[in-house]
Amino acid sequence: MLLSTTLLVITVVFLASLVRATFGFGEAVVGMPLLALLPLDLHTAISLIGLAGLTVAVLATATGWRHVDRPALLRLAAATAVGIPVGLGLVTLAPAAVVTAALGAFLVGYGGYSLIRPALPRITAPTWALPFGFAAGMLGSAYNLNGVPVVVYGSLYRWNPETFRNTLQAHFLVSGVFVVAGQALGGLWAPPLLSLYGLAVPAIVAATVLGTIVHKHIPAERFQQSVYAVVLVLGALLLLTSFRG
């Protein structure tokens, strides 16, 4: 692989990891469209973003564990595990472009509406974590989009910024282990992957440190609006990706 291509891949991984470290989600939707522009095998791109997300989750959870909503995490993780095999079956039934477009449209609508009228209904029952966790497992194993349901759940549950970011990271740590293991066992780990990941590790660590600093400087009252704005942008990126496909 050319040196220029390698540097571009590392730059994309840095940007994706920075978004993930700052807001707790979004690395796949940011990273995958950008990597698709480069001469990189799709399986390698998917696995690289998966490893980067897992690395950010490990680093962030290690320092922010005290802010994690642990009961919600347990319910989300249990439901996610149940949804993973369902998602593997979903791949054969629903084309990725259709699901991606539908999710993109939903996120654009959800994010846009929330920015205009942020007083959405608040969910308080702990059992709401189960359907959202199930959807995360299903979409994660099928399309690497496990973050979407958990982000919506966290915003509707009205977690404070620290709980929102760190509970998402902890959930992605748990689900990321399953996803990365599945990718490895499923034969998605092409030869360039580990060398690219090794070269990208310093960028991932730097992005995690920088993202943590940026997160702490976002005023609490503006964090929710920032999340909605990011959701809106990510939805638009999903729509563009589906149309390109």
C-alpha positions as CSV (number, residue, x, y, z in Angstrom):
1,M,0.0,0.0,0.0
2,L,1.3,3.5,-0.9
3,L,2.5,5.7,1.9
4,S,0.1,8.4,0.9
5,T,-2.9,6.0,1.1
6,T,-1.7,4.8,4.5
7,L,-1.5,8.3,5.8
8,L,-5.0,9.1,4.5
9,V,-6.4,5.9,6.2
10,I,-4.8,6.9,9.5
11,T,-6.2,10.4,9.1
12,V,-9.7,9.0,8.6
13,V,-9.3,6.7,11.6
14,F,-8.2,9.7,13.7
15,L,-11.3,11.8,12.7
16,A,-13.6,8.9,13.3
17,S,-12.1,8.2,16.7
18,L,-12.2,11.9,17.6
19,V,-16.0,12.0,17.0
20,R,-16.4,8.8,19.0
21,A,-14.3,10.1,21.9
22,T,-16.1,13.4,22.0
23,F,-19.7,12.3,21.7
24,G,-19.6,8.6,22.5
25,F,-20.7,7.5,19.1
26,G,-20.5,8.1,15.3
27,E,-17.2,6.6,14.3
28,A,-18.6,4.1,11.8
29,V,-20.8,6.6,10.0
30,V,-18.0,9.1,9.8
31,G,-15.2,6.7,9.0
32,M,-16.8,4.2,6.5
33,P,-17.9,6.7,3.8
34,L,-14.4,8.3,3.9
35,L,-12.6,5.0,3.7
36,A,-14.8,4.0,0.8
37,L,-13.2,6.8,-1.2
38,L,-9.8,5.2,-0.7
39,P,-8.3,2.1,-2.5
40,L,-9.0,-0.1,0.6
41,D,-10.8,-3.4,0.7
42,L,-14.3,-3.1,2.2
43,H,-13.7,-5.9,4.7
44,T,-10.5,-4.3,5.9
45,A,-12.2,-0.9,6.2
46,I,-15.0,-2.4,8.3
47,S,-12.7,-4.3,10.5
48,L,-10.3,-1.4,11.0
49,I,-13.2,0.9,12.1
50,G,-14.4,-1.9,14.4
51,L,-10.9,-2.2,16.0
52,A,-10.6,1.6,16.3
53,G,-14.0,1.9,18.0
54,L,-13.2,-0.9,20.4
55,T,-9.9,0.7,21.3
56,V,-11.5,4.1,22.0
57,A,-14.1,2.3,24.1
58,V,-11.4,0.5,26.2
59,L,-9.6,3.8,26.8
60,A,-12.7,5.8,27.6
61,T,-14.3,3.2,29.8
62,A,-11.2,2.7,31.8
63,T,-11.2,6.4,32.8
64,G,-15.0,7.0,33.0
65,W,-16.4,3.9,34.6
66,R,-17.8,5.7,37.6
67,H,-20.1,7.7,35.3
68,V,-21.6,4.5,33.6
69,D,-25.3,3.7,34.2
70,R,-24.5,0.1,35.1
71,P,-28.1,-1.3,35.4
72,A,-29.0,0.2,32.0
73,L,-25.7,-1.2,30.6
74,L,-26.5,-4.7,31.8
75,R,-30.0,-4.6,30.2
76,L,-28.7,-3.2,27.0
77,A,-25.9,-5.7,26.8
78,A,-28.2,-8.7,27.4
79,A,-30.7,-7.5,24.8
80,T,-27.8,-6.8,22.3
81,A,-26.6,-10.4,22.7
82,V,-30.0,-11.7,21.8
83,G,-30.3,-9.4,18.8
84,I,-27.0,-10.3,17.2
85,P,-28.0,-13.6,15.7
86,V,-31.3,-12.1,14.4
87,G,-29.2,-9.4,12.6
88,L,-27.2,-12.1,10.9
89,G,-30.4,-13.4,9.4
90,L,-31.6,-9.9,8.5
91,V,-28.7,-9.5,6.2
92,T,-30.2,-12.0,3.8
93,L,-33.6,-10.5,3.9
94,A,-33.1,-6.7,3.8
95,P,-30.6,-5.1,1.4
96,A,-28.0,-3.0,3.2
97,A,-28.8,0.1,1.1
98,V,-32.5,-0.1,2.0
99,V,-31.8,-0.3,5.7
100,T,-29.2,2.4,5.6
101,A,-31.5,4.7,3.8
102,A,-34.3,4.1,6.3
103,L,-32.0,4.7,9.2
104,G,-30.6,7.8,7.6
105,A,-34.1,9.2,7.0
106,F,-35.1,8.4,10.6
107,L,-32.0,10.1,12.1
108,V,-32.5,13.2,9.9
109,G,-36.1,13.4,11.1
110,Y,-35.3,12.6,14.7
111,G,-32.3,15.0,14.9
112,G,-34.0,17.8,13.0
113,Y,-37.2,17.6,15.0
114,S,-35.3,17.5,18.3
115,L,-33.3,20.6,17.4
116,I,-36.5,22.5,16.6
117,R,-38.7,21.1,19.4
118,P,-36.3,19.5,22.0
119,A,-39.1,18.6,24.4
120,L,-39.5,15.0,23.2
121,P,-41.2,12.4,25.5
122,R,-38.9,11.2,28.2
123,I,-38.7,7.4,28.8
124,T,-38.2,6.4,32.4
125,A,-39.0,2.7,32.6
126,P,-35.9,0.6,32.9
127,T,-37.4,-2.1,30.6
128,W,-37.1,0.3,27.6
129,A,-33.4,-0.7,27.4
130,L,-34.4,-4.1,26.2
131,P,-36.0,-3.2,22.8
132,F,-33.3,-0.6,22.1
133,G,-30.5,-3.1,23.1
134,F,-32.1,-5.8,20.9
135,A,-32.2,-3.3,17.9
136,A,-28.5,-2.4,18.6
137,G,-27.5,-6.1,18.4
138,M,-29.5,-6.7,15.3
139,L,-28.3,-3.6,13.4
140,G,-24.7,-4.0,14.7
141,S,-24.2,-7.6,13.5
142,A,-25.9,-6.9,10.2
143,Y,-24.7,-3.5,9.2
144,N,-22.2,-2.3,11.9
145,L,-24.8,0.3,13.0
146,N,-25.2,-0.8,16.7
147,G,-24.8,2.8,17.9
148,V,-28.0,4.2,16.4
149,P,-30.6,2.6,18.8
150,V,-28.4,3.2,21.9
151,V,-27.9,6.9,21.1
152,V,-31.7,7.4,20.7
153,Y,-32.3,5.5,23.9
154,G,-29.8,7.7,25.8
155,S,-31.2,10.9,24.5
156,L,-34.8,9.9,25.3
157,Y,-33.7,8.7,28.8
158,R,-32.1,12.1,29.4
159,W,-28.7,10.9,30.6
160,N,-26.5,13.8,31.7
161,P,-23.5,14.3,29.4
162,E,-21.0,12.3,31.4
163,T,-23.4,9.4,31.8
164,F,-24.4,9.6,28.1
165,R,-20.9,9.4,26.8
166,N,-19.5,6.9,29.2
167,T,-22.5,4.5,29.2
168,L,-22.3,4.5,25.4
169,Q,-18.6,3.8,25.5
170,A,-19.1,0.9,28.0
171,H,-21.9,-0.6,25.9
172,F,-19.7,-0.3,22.7
173,L,-16.9,-2.0,24.6
174,V,-19.2,-5.0,25.4
175,S,-20.8,-5.2,22.0
176,G,-17.5,-4.3,20.2
177,V,-15.8,-7.4,21.6
178,F,-18.6,-9.5,20.0
179,V,-18.5,-7.6,16.8
180,V,-14.7,-7.7,16.4
181,A,-14.5,-11.4,17.3
182,G,-17.3,-12.1,14.8
183,Q,-15.4,-10.2,12.1
184,A,-12.2,-12.1,12.8
185,L,-13.9,-15.5,12.9
186,G,-15.9,-14.6,9.8
187,G,-12.8,-14.1,7.7
188,L,-13.0,-10.4,7.4
189,W,-9.5,-9.8,8.7
190,A,-7.5,-9.3,5.5
191,P,-3.6,-9.3,5.7
192,P,-3.2,-5.4,5.7
193,L,-5.5,-5.0,8.7
194,L,-3.2,-5.6,11.6
195,S,-0.4,-3.5,10.1
196,L,-2.8,-0.6,9.4
197,Y,-4.2,-0.9,12.9
198,G,-0.8,-0.9,14.5
199,L,0.2,2.3,12.6
200,A,-3.2,3.9,13.6
201,V,-3.0,3.1,17.3
202,P,-1.1,6.4,18.2
203,A,-3.7,8.4,16.2
204,I,-6.5,6.6,18.0
205,V,-4.9,7.3,21.4
206,A,-4.4,11.0,20.5
207,A,-8.0,11.3,19.3
208,T,-9.3,9.8,22.5
209,V,-7.3,12.2,24.6
210,L,-8.3,15.2,22.5
211,G,-12.0,14.1,22.3
212,T,-12.1,13.8,26.1
213,I,-10.8,17.3,26.5
214,V,-13.3,18.7,23.9
215,H,-16.1,16.8,25.6
216,K,-15.4,18.4,29.0
217,H,-15.5,21.9,27.4
218,I,-19.0,21.4,25.9
219,P,-21.4,23.1,28.4
220,A,-23.9,20.6,29.8
221,E,-26.9,22.6,28.6
222,R,-25.6,22.5,25.1
223,F,-24.5,18.9,25.0
224,Q,-28.0,17.5,24.2
225,Q,-28.3,20.0,21.3
226,S,-24.9,19.0,20.1
227,V,-25.9,15.3,20.1
228,Y,-29.0,16.1,18.1
229,A,-26.9,18.0,15.6
230,V,-24.5,15.2,15.2
231,V,-27.4,12.7,14.8
232,L,-28.7,14.9,12.0
233,V,-25.4,15.0,10.2
234,L,-24.8,11.3,10.6
235,G,-28.3,10.6,9.2
236,A,-27.5,12.7,6.2
237,L,-24.2,10.8,5.7
238,L,-26.1,7.5,5.9
239,L,-28.5,8.7,3.2
240,L,-25.7,9.8,1.0
241,T,-24.0,6.4,1.5
242,S,-27.2,4.5,0.6
243,F,-27.7,6.6,-2.6
244,R,-24.1,6.0,-3.6
245,G,-24.6,2.3,-3.1
